Amino acid sequence: MAIQLFTPAFEVEECLEQIRECLEKGWTGLGYKTVQFEEEWKKYTGWEHAHYLNSATAGLNLAFDILKEENGWDQDAEVITTPLTFISSNHAILLAGLKAVFADIDDTLCLDPQSVESRITDKTKAVLFVGLGGNTGHYRGVAALCKKYGLKLVLDAAHMAGTRYKNGEVPGKEADVIVYSFQAVKNLPTADSGMICFKDPEYDRIVREKTWLGINKDTYARTNSSGTYKWRYDVEYVGNKYHGNSIIASIGLVQLKYLDRDNAYRRQLAEWYTQGFASYPDKIKLVEIDASCESSRHLFQIIVDNRDEMMLALNQQEIYPGVHYVDNTEYRMYRYADGTCPRARYVSDHVISLPMHMKVTYEDVQTIVKAVISFVTKEHTK
Ligand SMILES: *Cc1c(COP(=O)(O)O)cnc(C)c1O
């Protein structure tokens, strides 16, 4: 049977039970389960604020929109970011009317602090760090730079649901805002949704209005206790409709209970892959994971000489890996930075993500390992 890169797995009966509660109660939208999920996420991560969204993309858009507006950044303001990410990370910078400045990655495939520092100018306002594959990379080094230079720090934690440091700490306490994704193939699968966690309580208040068109229902309710103006609300911001709903939050509430179990299995898969490739360090390069990081293992990536041919060879054996990611500076709106991040370009051309999900078995890993090794050793004798 074919082995896919990602296949979501749900606790179906439990999810249906939660969804049934919403349907019977007649409450499927904002509030109710969305609030419960926010509370559970705060308990799980330890963050003080969490607001449930219809996607992480919405969260990234909101993060830059609010930081720009509240800090009075102008059109020249620059955000230092990685070229090796899903496109929504960098689109969020452009959509907010800011300039994306690309820094290079290191062996963790996350931003290299040295490269970040070399890109800082007097226009730099923020850094966007992406924890690729659930890896913390040198996040703390980047956080230290942000502190030193007075820059805001945005953490795209789309892959990091359940990532911890080995001392139990959840990475991100230095960040001004953290955005998680609960899209179907992420570690905490729903259908589409996400969470935005601001450090500043005022930004958390603003984001709650901005995810519902900027509407503030409280102002008139507070001044008119008689209820005469119940229908009336103030509109404080130009916002979008970005909040999550109770049906999808129902799935999130259930899957959150199994996140640590699922991530432990992902780490087991990663261990099996790592053991399988141990004898081929020259042909199959693994991504460096910091010793202090207990990764969510959203991805298992290897770097090989002949990625495109390996992809075809694996596909012929019904193994369907992926690529995370194509260097974003290859896309037309970021091409002004083409060639500025040679390590990211190299990885973009040589990286391959092997199947990583709850339905991959030990036997599947052995099949994949064998196929990969057979390809790289044949290459060798050619
Ligand atoms: C998936 C992903 C996003 C976007 O998440 P959605 O919830 O699908 O909007 C953002 N950044 C990265 C790195 C991602 O992998």
The ligand as a Gaussian input file, in Angstrom:
#p B3LYP/6-31G(d) Opt

LIG

0 1
 C        1.018000      25.264000       7.846000
 C        1.900000      26.415000       8.079000
 C        1.408000      27.717000       8.217000
 C       -0.019000      28.068000       7.950000
 O       -0.914000      27.348000       8.737000
 P       -2.454000      27.323000       8.364000
 O       -3.112000      26.952000       9.658000
 O       -2.629000      26.288000       7.311000
 O       -2.850000      28.668000       7.903000
 C        2.293000      28.725000       8.525000
 N        3.609000      28.492000       8.666000
 C        4.123000      27.259000       8.513000
 C        5.591000      27.065000       8.721000
 C        3.292000      26.192000       8.204000
 O        3.808000      24.972000       8.014000

